[in-house]
């Protein structure tokens, strides 16, 4: 269960026909795409970047809790926030809600690692990155 803090950043997703499984609801694997699309939009917003080739983080862990099924043509809002910040990693919380009813569809927690792709290793978060994360989510726990 995620904290009750509001999401200051949301990203809209339209459920497409191709997202459905044989039972007519969004396939569980598709939710990871929804979460990732929102996380990337959030990260670009937080870091004031416009190019994914400037990526300097890597996903280390993802947990998803499915709460209710989503259906074709629903509009989903995916909230993203930083929950905690460590030395070289940070935790992101996400929630998907159906826009019209505000029904909770799924929740996720992810661990992201500040990463040097040239050296293929984690690196400490910079002071600027910490400031950017806290500017967006001032209630994030600093570990």
Secondary structure by P-SEA (a helix, b strand, c coil): ccccccccbbbbbbbccccccccccccaaaaaaaaaaaaaaaaaaaacccccccccccccbbbbbbcccccccbbbbbbbbbccccccbbbbbbbbbccccccccccbbbbbccccccccccccccaaaaaaaaaaccccccc
